[in-house]
Amino acid sequence: MASLHTLSSLPPRTFLASHRQDELDALFATLPAAQPSELQGEYQGTLFGIRGLSGLPVAFKGMLYRLLATWLNPWEGKQFDGDNGANLWGHGRLQGRWGQYRIQPHTDNAVLALDYNVDGNPALLRPILGEVRRFQDGLFLARMRYRTRRDTHTLLYFTLQETH
């Protein structure tokens, strides 16, 4: 895996999408926590590092992740507003917000937590926990985790990039 010193010279999507989930876990652990004040407004999201796809050929994974960055994927990103936020779904005038979360520093302050265990969310969403760290200026590396009675599992990684 490339060192953090060479990250700024690589296109973030290319660099991140080419790694297995265990490599993304290792990178994520080295990044500084995002602060709530850094994330306000709307952020474009890009999915990759999906659990279960690490064994696929790199070319196939690359094609799949490029496809997920097109209009075929209705998830657009996230919206942050103070201590709360929501996922942005749909395109253009058909865009809406669904999947609310509470924004808070994690108990050990290592990540910024997006906790979906809030009133208004269906039971299926409540175990979701997002975690956000700063990757580069204006670009955040995040992961979606699912809490069970026994453990918390990382389901996928995504980036959040400021929209202007």
C-alpha positions in Angstrom: 0.0 0.0 0.0 1.2 3.5 -0.8 2.5 5.6 2.1 0.4 8.5 3.4 3.1 10.9 2.0 2.3 9.8 -1.6 -1.5 10.0 -1.3 -1.8 13.6 -2.5 -0.3 12.7 -5.9 -2.8 9.9 -6.5 -6.4 10.4 -7.6 -8.3 9.5 -4.4 -10.9 7.2 -6.0 -8.2 5.3 -7.9 -6.0 4.9 -4.8 -8.8 3.9 -2.5 -10.9 1.7 -4.8 -7.8 -0.5 -5.6 -7.4 -1.7 -2.0 -8.9 -4.6 -0.1 -11.0 -4.0 2.9 -8.3 -5.1 5.3 -5.9 -2.5 3.7 -8.6 0.2 4.0 -9.0 -0.8 7.7 -5.2 -0.3 8.2 -5.3 3.1 6.4 -8.4 4.2 8.2 -6.7 3.6 11.6 -3.9 6.0 10.7 -6.1 9.0 9.7 -7.2 11.8 12.1 -10.8 12.0 13.2 -13.0 14.5 11.4 -14.5 17.2 13.6 -18.2 18.1 13.5 -17.4 21.6 12.5 -15.6 20.4 9.3 -18.7 18.7 8.0 -21.6 21.1 7.3 -23.7 21.1 4.2 -23.9 18.6 1.4 -21.1 16.1 0.5 -20.9 13.9 -2.6 -20.4 10.2 -1.8 -18.5 7.5 -3.6 -18.8 3.9 -2.6 -16.0 1.2 -2.6 -14.4 -1.4 -0.3 -17.7 -3.4 -0.2 -17.5 -6.4 2.1 -17.3 -9.7 0.2 -15.8 -8.2 -3.0 -12.1 -8.3 -2.0 -11.6 -11.7 -3.7 -12.8 -10.5 -7.1 -10.4 -9.6 -9.8 -9.2 -6.0 -9.6 -10.5 -5.2 -13.1 -14.0 -6.4 -12.2 -14.1 -4.6 -8.9 -12.9 -1.4 -10.7 -15.7 -1.7 -13.3 -18.3 -2.3 -10.5 -17.1 0.7 -8.5 -17.1 2.9 -11.6 -20.7 1.8 -12.2 -21.6 2.7 -8.7 -20.4 6.2 -9.4 -22.9 6.7 -12.2 -26.6 7.6 -12.2 -27.5 3.9 -11.7 -26.7 4.3 -8.0 -29.3 6.5 -6.3 -27.2 7.3 -3.3 -25.7 10.7 -3.8 -24.0 11.4 -0.5 -24.7 13.0 2.9 -26.1 16.2 4.3 -24.8 17.5 7.6 -26.7 20.1 9.6 -25.3 20.8 13.1 -25.6 17.6 15.2 -27.8 15.8 12.7 -27.6 14.6 9.1 -29.3 12.4 6.5 -28.4 10.5 3.3 -29.1 12.1 0.0 -31.0 9.8 -2.4 -32.0 10.4 -6.0 -30.9 12.8 -8.7 -31.6 16.4 -9.5 -35.2 17.5 -8.6 -36.0 13.9 -7.5 -33.5 14.1 -4.7 -34.6 13.4 -1.1 -33.3 12.7 2.3 -33.6 9.3 4.0 -31.7 7.6 6.8 -31.3 10.1 9.5 -28.2 10.1 11.9 -26.9 11.9 14.9 -23.4 13.4 14.5 -21.1 13.0 17.5 -17.5 12.3 18.4 -16.9 8.6 19.2 -16.3 7.9 22.8 -12.5 7.5 22.3 -12.5 10.6 20.0 -10.8 8.6 17.3 -13.6 9.0 14.7 -16.6 11.2 14.1 -19.6 8.9 14.5 -22.8 9.0 12.5 -25.3 7.1 14.7 -28.5 5.9 12.9 -30.1 4.7 16.1 -32.6 7.7 16.1 -36.3 8.1 16.2 -37.8 8.0 12.7 -35.5 5.4 11.3 -36.8 1.9 10.6 -35.4 -0.9 12.7 -33.2 -2.1 9.9 -31.2 1.2 9.9 -30.8 1.7 13.6 -27.8 -0.7 14.0 -25.9 1.3 11.4 -22.9 3.3 12.6 -21.0 5.5 10.2 -17.4 6.5 11.1 -15.6 9.5 9.4 -11.9 10.5 9.3 -10.1 13.2 7.3 -8.3 11.8 4.3 -7.2 15.0 2.6 -8.4 18.6 2.7 -12.1 18.6 1.7 -12.1 14.8 1.4 -13.1 12.4 4.1 -12.8 8.6 4.3 -15.8 6.9 6.0 -17.0 3.5 6.6 -20.5 2.0 7.2 -20.6 -0.4 10.1 -23.4 -2.7 11.3 -23.8 -3.4 15.0 -25.1 -6.8 16.1 -25.4 -8.2 19.6 -22.0 -9.8 19.3 -19.9 -7.5 17.2 -19.7 -4.6 14.8 -18.9 -5.4 11.2 -17.6 -3.0 8.5 -19.9 -3.4 5.4 -18.3 -0.8 3.1 -16.1 2.3 2.7 -17.0 5.5 1.0 -15.6 9.0 0.5 -17.3 12.3 1.2 -16.2 15.3 -0.8 -17.4 18.8 -0.5 -19.8 20.0 -3.2 -19.5 23.6 -4.4 
